Amino acid sequence: MKWKDLIKDYRLGCPKDKKEDCKGRNKFQRDFDRLIFSNEFRKLHGKTQVFPFPESDFIHTRMTHSLESVSVGRSLGNIVGEKLFDDKDSNIKANEIGSIVSAACLAHDIGNPPFGHSGEDAVKDFFNNNGEKYLEKLTLAEKADFQKFESNAMTFHILTYSNSKKTKNDGGLGLTYPTLASLVKYPRLSHTKDFNKKAKSESKPGILIGDLYNFREVADSLKIKKKSESKWYRYPLTFLVEAADDICYKIMDLEDGFKHGLVDYKTVDELLKIIIKTEEGKQDINAFENSLSNIIDETEKVGYLRAKAINSLVIQVANKFINKEQEILKGKFDENLCDVIESKETLEVIEKLTYREIFSYKSVVEIEAAGYKVLPDLLDIFLSAAQTPDENRSNKILNLLPDEYRFDYEECNYQSILSIVKYITGMTDNFAVDMYRKLNGIELPNY
């Protein structure tokens, strides 16, 4: 793959020769602005990242995690852009790389269901068990989209799908091809059989069969190489988006664990200092130690350690990307960048620690367990109503479904199921619980 082909500012659904008035911002920054003002992004404020909301004023939601990822992704992109394209002869501007990566980071969690990390598994479990009856009329490829549900694939769908009931324009949100390509961590269809689980880009499905046309348009235009008819090589900047996400959730989960009293200061101090003092991280250690010694409060100390650790990881990842650039362009590198940097072992220790101490915390387990009940129940209620629309109760249920999500179950089976799945997985935590209570008679409006 070649950068001159990969960095093109075409927009999905727009003529490729269309001129845009982009005063004060490039086209990729316009992607960022479209995303941040979108309803889909706004919903992330009401979705759990790890801890449920009432626990603390400092809790991370999907929105705050996404914004933090933007900050890290922009830095990664800018460093890479300056190293690779800071040349007057280059048609690619250095800051465009940071703009693309930051826009993709902003959108990367838009397809995530409510209830934290259990949401995806709850949807998959439903369609592989009680919900399998709703998939009987689908092809094997269509069934796989639901039985192997993946939020990354739903993100691409949400951003590229144009609902015929809302608009005559194609292309969904009309984002640029590079931003959309950067979002697809797993560029393969759900029903792909000959995939390599050890290859990071093939470990999960990332393209819905219904979105294949749009993805092909993006991939062909950017000349992203194919592996087969159902899978592609990764778009290079996806590695930076993935790294920004990983850096943020690993380091911020550790900080959140400290704030909740689940991880002690000594442990956090030791782990983050190992990252800060790495050879690849290039920190001024004396200045760091002096600044840390002037901070009295342990929470403030952890905040400073976190900032310096993230800075070190950004330098390590950016340098590794630059070193691996040719391998990435040739499709010969297919690993997580955080797994090949100097701090990889420390990050593994942090991940195991947070999994053991934080993901087993009572309130975290409670909300994830709730997801296994609420999401399957809502899917069952709405899909059953769509299947039998003439029954009285079904008619009432379907009246609660916004018109844009209603499609004839018999005539548009796949689209009907996908729309209902999108509606329910797009709910915030509180809205999903309220809907569940009301439809099960546990709570009535205004009582």
N, C-alpha and C positions, 0 to 999 in steps of 0.2 A: 504494500500500500504506500501511497505517496501523499505527503502533507498538502501539496497543491490541489489534490483531488479531495482530501478529507476535510479541509476547511473551506467550505462554500456556504454562502449565506442564503441559500434557497429556503423558501418557506413551504411547508406542507399545505397543499390546497391553493397555492398561489402560482401564477405564471413565473417561470424562472427569470424572465427578463423584466419583471416588475420593479420599478424604481420606488424607493422609500425615502421619505423625508425623516432623516435620523439626526436632527440637530442635537448636539450635546451628548449623544450616546450612539454606540454601534448597534447593529441588528441583534446581536446576542444579548446585549444589555436590555434591549426591548423585550426579548424573551423573559428575562428576569422580572421586568415590570408587569408583563401580562400575567405571569404566574403569581406574583405577590398580591395582585388585586383580584385573583380568581376565587370563586366560591370553594373550589376544591382545596386550595391551600388554606383558606380560612378555617375549614373544618378540622385541620390538624391540631388546632388549639384545644379541641375537646377530646383528643385521643391520647390514651396512656402511652408513655414511652416505657417506663418500668414500674415506678411507684404510682399508686392511685392518687388522684388530686388532693383530697382533704389532708393528706399526711403532712404537708408543709407548704409554706409560701414559695419555697425554692425548688419545687418539683419540676422536672423536665417533662414537657409534653412532646408530642411528635413535632409540633411547630418550633419550640425552642431548640430541639435537637437539630431540626433542619436548618435553622438560622445559624447555629454554631458550625454545622457542616459547611455552610456557605462561606463562612469566614476562613475556615481551613482550606477548603477547595479553591477559593480565590487566590490564596497565598501560593498553594501548590502550582496552580495554573500560571500565575504571574512569573514564578521562578523558572518554570519550564519554558514559558514563552520567551523570557529574556535570554535564556541560554541558547535556545534553538533558533529564534527568529529575530533577534536584535541586530538586524542587518538591513541596510537601506535597499539592497537588491531583492529582498524577500517581499513577495506579495502579501504575506501574512503578517499582521501587526502583532507584536508581542503581547499586548494587553487583551487581544481577542481570545487567547487561550484561557486566561483567568476568567473572562466573561462567560465563556461556554461552560467551564467547569462549575462556576458558582451558580449559574442558572440551573444546571442539571442537579446540583446538590440541593437547591431549593425545592425541587420537584420530586426528589427520589423516594419520598415516603407517601406520596399522595394516594397510592393504591393500597396502603395498609389498612386492614380492618381495625375495628375498635378492640379493646381488651388486651393490649400489649402483644407479647410474643405468641400467645396462644391462638390469636384470631385466625391465622392461616390454617393451623392444624385443625381447628374446629370446623372450618369450611370443608377441608379435605375429608375429614372423618365422616361428616354428614353425607357427602356424595358417594363415599365408598361403602356406606352402610344403609341407614334408613332412607336417605335421599336418592339412592341409586334408581329407584322406580321412576323418578322424574326424567331420567336420561335415556329411557328405552328407545325413543325414536331418533336419537342422535347417532351420527357416525362415530367410529372409534376415535377419530381425531377431535371431534367436538366434545365427546365425553371426557377425554383426557384434560381438556381445559379446566374442568370442574373437579375431577378426581385428583388432579395434581395442581390444584389452585396455588398460584404464586403471585404475591402482591406486586412484584416488579413488572410482571406481564400486565396486571391490572392498571398500573401507573401509565404504561405506554398506551393502553386502550383509552383510558380517561382523557388523555391529552391529545389523542389523534382522532377520536370518534366524533362524527357530526350527526347528531340526532335529527332525523328527518322531520320530527314534530316541532323542532325548535329553529332550524335554519336550513337554507338551501345551499349554504356554503360548505365546501369540503375542507378537510384538514384539521378539524377540531379547534384547538386553541391557536392554530396557525404558527407553531413554533418552527425554528430553523432546523434543518436536517442535522447539523452537528450537535445541537442540544438534545434532540430526540435520540440520536445514536448513542450519545454519552450515557443516557439513562438505562440502556438495555444491557444489564450485567450478564444476562444469560441468553445470548442470541440463538436460541433454538426453539422449535415448536414443542408443545407438550407431549405429542405422541411420537416423537423421535425415538427410535429403538436403538440405533447404533451410536449411543453417546458414551463418552468417557467420563465417568464420575470423578476421576482424579484431576481432570482439566477444570479449572475454576469456572471457565465460561460455559461449560456443559453440565455442571453439577446440578442445575435446576432448569426448568423450562422458563422462558422469558418472553415468548411471543404467542398470543392467542391465534388460533386458526382463522378467526374472523378479522384479525388485524394483519394478516400475512401480506395483503396487497399494499398496505401503507408502509410496512417495514421494508418490503422489496423496493418500493419507490425510494426510500431513504438510502438503503444499502447500495442499490445500483447507481444512484446519483453520486454518492461519495466513493464509489468503487471499493466498497468493503468486500473483501474476498469471501467466497463461499467455501464451506467444507463439504457440503452436500446440498440436496434440494431442501432440507429442513433445518440446516444449521450453518452459521457463519462464524468467521473469526471476530473477535471483539474489536470494536472501535477503540483506538488507542487511548483516548481521553477518559474512557470508562474506568481504566485502572486508577486514575487520579480521583474520580468521583467515589469509587469504592474505598480508597484509602482514607479520604476525608471522613467518610461515614464511620469507618472502623476506628480511626483515631479518636473521634468525638465520643462514640458510645463507650469505648473501653476506658478512656481517661475520665469522662464525666460520670460514668457509673461508679467508678472508684471514689470520686469526690462526693457523689450523692450518698454512697455507703458510709463515708465518714460523717457527713452531716446528720445521718440518721442514727449514729452511734453503733453501726454494724461493723465498722472497720476502725481500728485505733489509729491515732496520729502517727505513732512510731512506724507502723507498717506502710502507711501512705508515704511518709517521708523517705523511707528506705527505697521503696520501689521507684518513686518518681525521680529521686536523685541518681539512680542507676541510669535512667534514660537521659537525664540532663547532662551527665558527665561522660556520655559516649564519645568516642573519637569522631564518629561521623556527624555528631550533633553540632559541633563547632560553637560551644558556648564560652563566654568569658567567665570562667569558674570563680575567680577571685571577686569579681563584681557581683556575681550571683550570691556567693556566700555572705558578702557584706550587706547586700540588700535584705537577704533573709534574716540576718541577725537583728536588723532594725525593726522587724515585725514582731509584735508581742502576742496578738491573738492567734490561736491555732487555726481557726477557720480562715483567717486572712493568710496565714502561712500556706495552707493547703491551696488556696486560690493562686498564690504566687507560684508555688511548685507546679501546679497544673498548667499555668500559662507557659512556664519555661519548658516543661516536658513536651507540650504540644509544639512549641517552636522547634525543639530538637527533632521531633518526629517529622515535622514538615520538611526540614532540611534533609533528613535521611531519605525520605520517600522521594522527594524531588530529584535528589542526586541519583538514586537508584533508577528512576524512570529514565533519566538522561543517559545513564550507562547502558540501559537495556533498550534504548530507543530502536535500534535496528532489529533486534530480536522481536520486539513488539510489532513493528511494521511488517515483518516477514511472517508473523503469526507463530513464531517459535517460542515465545514466552507466554505462559498461561497460568500465572500464579497471582496470589494476592501480594501486592507490593509490601504490605506490612509483615509478610511471612519471610521476606528475604533481606530485611534490613538488620543492622547491628542490634537493635532493641527487640528483635522478634521474641527471644526467650523471656524477657521481662514482660512483654505484652501477653504472652501465654500464661505467665504466673498471675498477672492481673485478671485475665479472663477467667481462670479457674477459681481465683479468690472471690470474685464478684458473683460467679455462678453459685458457689457454695454458700456464701454469706448473705447475698442480696436476693437472688432469685428464689431462695427458700424462705424468705421473710414472709410472715403470715399474710400481710395485706397484699403482697405481690401474688402469692399463691391464690388468695381468695379471688382477686379480680381475673386471673387467668382461668381459674376454675369456673367462674361465672360465664366467661366467654364460651366455654364448652356447652353451656346450657342455653344461654340467650340466643346466640347466633344460629345454631341448628334449629331451635324452636321457631324463630322468626322466618327462616328459610322455608321450613315445612309449612307454616301457616300461609305464607304468600304464594308459594308454588302450588300448594293444594288448591287455593282459591283460583289461581290462573288456570289450573287444569279443569276445574268444574265451575266456570263463571256463572252458570245459570242458577246455581243453588243460592238460597237466600243469604246464608252466612258468607259465602264466597263473594257475593255481590257487595256486601258491606265492607269486607276486607279490601277488595279491589278499589273501592272508593277512597280508601286511605292511601293508596299508591298514587303518587303524582302521575299525571297523564303522560309525561315524557318517558316514564318507565313501563307503560302498559302496551304490550304487543300481543296479538292473538296467539295463544299457546299452541293451537293446532297448525296454523299456517306458518308461523315464525317461531318454531320451537326453540331453536338455539338462541335466537335474539331475545325471546321472552325470558328464558332462564337467565341469560347473561345480564339482562337489564335488572332483574330482581336481585341477583347476586351483587351487582354494582350498587344498587340502592341500599341494601342492607350492610354491605361492607363499607360503604361510604358514610354510615351513621357515626356520630360521636358516641362515646361511651354512655353518657347520660341519656341521650335520645333513644339509644337502643334499649336500655333498661326500662325507660318509661314506656316505650312501645310494647315491650314484652309484658310488663305488668298490666297494662290496659287490655291487651288482647287476651290475656289469661284470666281476666276478672279479678286480679289481685288489687288493682287500684282503679278508681273511676275518676274521670276529669272533674275538677272543682270540688272534690270531696276531701 
